[in-house]
């Protein structure tokens, strides 16, 4: 009798232990029910954060400009008629006057930072300048690094020839001949795909405008491609040598650059552009600096 009671007790304990084990297993299975069989639980992804620039939040750039009492504008001197030095060494041009208008509307002082072209975007991203106003055309590559305002000036690539070839080469397709050499400079052709536009012609790139245009003046090359205002200025400076019909080969636009994330500052600038378009100030600025008559009468600039 005692033996049976002991066996019954052992069975009861075993039953209780098995019930506890089954309960624990059930809890574990239920807690992991959202994970598919044979698949490990997916880790929570790390937060993806963009490279933080010096502007901080979207409102800080404009707030900093106002509290500092100074607008810092980056530009490269030597791109008539956007920014250049007159015969007295004074900095003048479309961009210089546009920057002055922005500072006046903000009621702050203007500080112009003369930089090399390759320094403009890095200095902007580092917060050393507040804006790029330097005749910069918008490209997908640049737009990856910075934000751009609404278009300020519409432009495009053009070509010029020696004046004696003005009747021979009237349109870009006239250059599409074997034995024709087309010259330009780094960045001079912009986004224009020379290979598809004039595949039969040979394309040559020279280190600077002086060297490249000498090819045309001395008739070693038949055409020179560059942005609109460089072509117009070259023809204005040497009307007996260079000729162009001033027909854009593509569409581009010039805008002002701001740091990524500076949304409030970008919004202010876009509204400023709309305002000066509406009140006529932008048209007056274009007539004063970009009109052909200006290029014909004021061609002695120091490109430093």
C-alpha positions as CSV (number, residue, x, y, z in Angstrom):
1,X,0.0,0.0,0.0
2,X,2.8,2.4,0.7
3,X,4.6,1.4,-2.5
4,X,1.5,2.2,-4.6
5,X,1.0,5.5,-2.9
6,X,4.7,6.4,-3.6
7,X,4.3,5.5,-7.3
8,X,1.1,7.5,-7.5
9,X,3.0,10.5,-6.0
10,X,5.9,10.1,-8.5
11,X,3.4,10.0,-11.4
12,X,1.7,13.1,-10.1
13,X,5.0,15.0,-9.9
14,X,6.0,13.9,-13.4
15,X,2.7,15.0,-14.8
16,X,3.0,18.3,-13.2
17,X,6.6,18.8,-14.5
18,X,5.5,17.9,-18.0
19,X,2.6,20.3,-17.9
20,X,5.0,23.1,-16.8
21,X,7.4,22.2,-19.7
22,X,4.6,22.2,-22.2
23,X,3.3,25.6,-20.9
24,X,6.8,27.1,-21.3
25,X,7.1,25.8,-24.8
26,X,3.6,27.2,-25.7
27,X,4.6,30.7,-24.3
28,X,7.8,30.6,-26.4
29,X,6.0,29.6,-29.6
30,X,3.3,32.2,-29.1
31,X,5.8,35.0,-28.5
32,X,7.6,34.2,-31.7
33,X,4.5,33.7,-33.9
34,X,5.3,36.7,-36.1
35,X,8.6,35.2,-37.4
36,X,8.2,32.8,-40.4
37,X,9.5,29.3,-40.0
38,X,13.1,29.0,-40.9
39,X,13.6,32.8,-41.0
40,X,15.5,34.7,-38.3
41,X,13.8,37.8,-36.9
42,X,14.7,40.9,-39.0
43,X,16.8,43.5,-37.1
44,X,15.4,47.0,-36.8
45,X,17.0,49.1,-39.5
46,X,19.4,51.8,-38.4
47,X,18.2,55.3,-39.0
48,X,19.5,56.6,-42.3
49,X,20.7,60.2,-41.8
50,X,21.9,62.4,-44.7
51,X,25.2,64.2,-44.4
52,X,24.7,67.0,-42.0
53,X,25.7,70.4,-43.4
54,X,26.3,73.5,-41.5
55,X,22.9,74.9,-42.0
56,X,21.4,72.7,-39.3
57,X,17.6,72.7,-39.5
58,X,15.6,74.1,-42.4
59,X,15.3,77.6,-40.8
60,X,18.8,78.2,-39.5
61,X,20.5,79.6,-42.6
62,X,18.1,82.5,-43.0
63,X,18.0,83.1,-39.2
64,X,21.8,83.2,-39.1
65,X,22.0,85.7,-42.0
66,X,19.6,88.0,-40.2
67,X,21.3,87.7,-36.8
68,X,24.8,88.1,-38.3
69,X,23.6,91.1,-40.3
70,X,25.6,90.0,-43.3
71,X,24.9,88.0,-46.5
72,X,27.9,85.9,-47.6
73,X,27.9,85.3,-51.4
74,X,30.3,83.1,-53.2
75,X,31.3,83.9,-56.8
76,X,34.1,83.4,-59.3
77,X,35.4,86.6,-60.9
78,X,36.1,86.4,-64.6
79,X,32.8,85.5,-66.2
80,X,31.5,88.6,-68.1
81,X,28.9,89.8,-67.9
82,X,28.0,88.0,-64.7
83,X,31.0,88.9,-62.6
84,X,34.1,90.8,-63.6
85,X,36.4,93.7,-62.8
86,X,36.1,97.0,-64.6
87,X,39.1,99.0,-65.7
88,X,39.4,100.5,-62.2
89,X,39.4,97.1,-60.5
90,X,35.8,97.4,-59.2
91,X,33.8,94.2,-59.0
92,X,30.7,94.6,-61.3
93,X,28.2,92.5,-63.2
94,X,24.8,90.9,-63.2
95,X,25.5,88.6,-60.2
96,X,27.0,91.4,-58.2
97,X,24.0,93.6,-58.6
98,X,21.6,90.7,-58.0
99,X,23.4,89.9,-54.7
100,X,23.1,93.6,-53.7
101,X,19.4,93.5,-54.3
102,X,19.0,90.4,-52.1
103,X,21.0,92.0,-49.3
104,X,18.9,95.1,-49.5
105,X,15.7,93.2,-49.3
106,X,17.1,91.3,-46.2
107,X,18.3,94.6,-44.8
108,X,21.8,93.2,-44.2
109,X,25.3,94.0,-45.3
110,X,26.7,92.2,-48.4
111,X,30.0,90.3,-48.3
112,X,31.3,89.0,-51.7
113,X,33.7,86.0,-51.4
114,X,35.8,85.6,-54.5
115,X,36.5,81.9,-54.9
116,X,37.8,79.5,-57.5
117,X,35.1,77.6,-59.4
118,X,36.0,74.3,-57.7
119,X,35.7,75.9,-54.3
120,X,32.2,77.2,-54.6
121,X,30.1,74.1,-53.8
122,X,32.5,72.8,-51.0
123,X,32.5,76.2,-49.3
124,X,28.7,76.4,-49.5
125,X,28.3,72.9,-48.0
126,X,30.7,73.7,-45.3
127,X,28.7,76.8,-44.3
128,X,31.5,79.3,-45.3
129,X,29.1,81.1,-47.6
130,X,25.3,81.4,-47.6
131,X,24.7,81.2,-51.4
132,X,26.3,80.7,-54.7
133,X,25.6,83.5,-57.2
134,X,28.1,82.9,-60.0
135,X,26.4,82.3,-63.3
136,X,26.1,78.6,-62.4
137,X,23.9,76.5,-64.7
138,X,21.9,73.7,-63.1
139,X,23.1,70.2,-63.9
140,X,22.0,66.8,-62.4
141,X,25.5,66.3,-60.9
142,X,25.5,69.7,-59.1
143,X,21.9,69.3,-58.0
144,X,22.9,66.1,-56.1
145,X,25.3,68.2,-54.0
146,X,23.3,71.4,-53.5
147,X,19.8,72.8,-54.0
148,X,19.0,75.4,-56.7
149,X,16.4,78.2,-56.8
150,X,14.0,78.8,-59.6
151,X,15.6,79.8,-62.9
152,X,17.0,83.3,-63.0
153,X,18.4,83.3,-66.6
154,X,17.6,81.0,-69.4
155,X,20.5,80.2,-71.7
156,X,22.1,77.5,-73.8
157,X,25.2,76.5,-75.7
158,X,26.2,78.3,-79.0
159,X,28.9,78.1,-81.5
160,X,31.0,80.6,-83.4
161,X,33.1,80.3,-86.6
162,X,35.6,82.5,-88.4
163,X,33.9,85.3,-90.1
164,X,35.0,84.1,-93.5
165,X,33.1,80.8,-92.8
166,X,29.8,82.6,-91.9
167,X,28.0,81.5,-95.1
168,X,29.5,77.9,-95.0
169,X,28.5,77.0,-91.4
170,X,25.0,78.5,-90.7
171,X,23.6,75.7,-88.5
172,X,25.2,73.1,-86.2
173,X,24.5,70.3,-88.7
174,X,26.6,72.1,-91.3
175,X,29.6,71.2,-89.1
176,X,28.9,67.4,-89.4
177,X,31.6,66.8,-92.0
178,X,34.7,64.7,-92.0
179,X,37.7,66.9,-91.7
180,X,35.9,69.6,-89.7
181,X,37.4,70.3,-86.3
182,X,35.3,71.7,-83.4
183,X,37.0,73.3,-80.4
184,X,35.9,73.9,-76.8
185,X,37.2,74.1,-73.2
186,X,36.6,71.9,-70.1
187,X,32.9,72.3,-69.4
188,X,32.4,74.5,-72.5
189,X,30.0,72.1,-74.2
190,X,28.0,71.7,-71.0
191,X,25.5,68.8,-71.4
192,X,25.6,69.0,-75.1
193,X,26.4,65.5,-76.6
194,X,28.8,66.5,-79.5
195,X,29.2,62.9,-80.6
196,X,25.5,62.5,-81.4
197,X,24.9,66.0,-82.7
198,X,27.9,66.1,-85.2
199,X,29.3,62.6,-85.2
200,X,31.4,63.1,-88.3
201,X,33.3,66.1,-87.0
202,X,36.3,65.8,-84.8
203,X,36.1,67.4,-81.3
204,X,39.1,69.0,-79.5
205,X,39.2,70.3,-76.0
206,X,41.7,73.0,-75.1
207,X,42.7,74.2,-71.6
208,X,41.4,77.8,-71.8
209,X,39.3,80.1,-74.0
210,X,42.3,82.0,-75.3
211,X,44.0,78.9,-76.7
212,X,40.7,77.4,-78.0
213,X,39.5,80.5,-79.8
214,X,43.0,81.0,-81.3
215,X,42.3,77.8,-83.2
216,X,39.4,79.5,-84.9
217,X,41.2,82.9,-85.4
218,X,44.0,81.1,-87.2
219,X,41.7,78.7,-89.0
220,X,43.1,75.5,-87.6
221,X,39.6,74.6,-86.3
222,X,36.3,75.5,-87.9
223,X,34.0,76.1,-84.9
224,X,34.1,76.8,-81.2
225,X,31.4,75.8,-78.8
226,X,30.8,77.5,-75.4
227,X,28.0,79.0,-73.3
228,X,25.9,81.8,-74.7
229,X,27.5,84.8,-73.0
230,X,31.1,83.8,-73.7
231,X,30.2,83.4,-77.4
232,X,28.5,86.8,-77.5
233,X,31.4,88.5,-75.7
234,X,34.0,86.9,-78.1
235,X,32.0,88.1,-81.1
236,X,31.6,91.6,-79.6
237,X,35.3,91.9,-78.8
238,X,36.5,90.7,-82.3
239,X,33.7,91.3,-84.7
240,X,36.0,91.2,-87.7
241,X,37.3,87.7,-86.7
242,X,34.4,85.8,-85.0
243,X,30.8,85.3,-86.2
244,X,27.8,83.6,-84.6
245,X,24.1,83.4,-85.3
246,X,23.5,83.2,-81.6
247,X,21.1,80.3,-81.9
248,X,21.0,78.1,-78.7
249,X,21.9,74.5,-79.3
250,X,20.2,73.3,-76.2
251,X,18.2,74.6,-73.2
252,X,19.9,75.4,-69.9
253,X,19.2,77.7,-67.0
254,X,21.2,79.7,-64.5
255,X,20.1,79.7,-60.8
256,X,21.4,80.3,-57.3
257,X,22.7,77.5,-55.1
258,X,22.0,76.9,-51.4
259,X,22.9,74.2,-49.0
260,X,20.9,71.0,-48.7
261,X,18.3,71.3,-46.0
262,X,18.1,75.1,-46.1
263,X,14.4,74.9,-47.1
264,X,13.3,78.2,-45.5
265,X,16.2,80.1,-47.2
266,X,15.4,78.5,-50.6
267,X,11.7,79.4,-50.2
268,X,12.6,83.0,-49.4
269,X,14.9,83.2,-52.5
270,X,12.2,81.7,-54.8
271,X,9.7,84.3,-53.5
272,X,12.3,87.0,-54.1
273,X,12.8,85.9,-57.7
274,X,9.0,85.9,-58.2
275,X,8.8,89.4,-56.7
276,X,11.6,90.9,-58.9
277,X,10.1,89.3,-62.0
278,X,6.7,90.9,-61.2
279,X,8.0,94.4,-60.3
280,X,10.3,94.5,-63.4
281,X,13.6,94.6,-61.5
282,X,14.8,91.3,-63.1
283,X,14.1,92.5,-66.6
284,X,16.0,95.8,-65.9
285,X,18.9,93.8,-64.6
286,X,19.0,91.6,-67.7
287,X,18.8,94.6,-70.0
288,X,21.6,96.4,-68.2
289,X,24.0,93.4,-68.1
290,X,22.9,90.7,-70.6
291,X,21.7,92.7,-73.5
292,X,23.7,92.6,-76.7
293,X,24.2,96.3,-76.8
294,X,26.1,96.1,-73.4
295,X,28.4,93.5,-74.8
296,X,29.0,95.6,-77.9
297,X,29.9,98.7,-76.0
298,X,31.6,97.5,-72.9
299,X,34.1,94.8,-73.7
300,X,37.2,95.9,-71.8
301,X,37.1,93.8,-68.6
302,X,39.8,92.3,-66.4
303,X,39.2,88.6,-66.1
304,X,41.0,87.9,-62.9
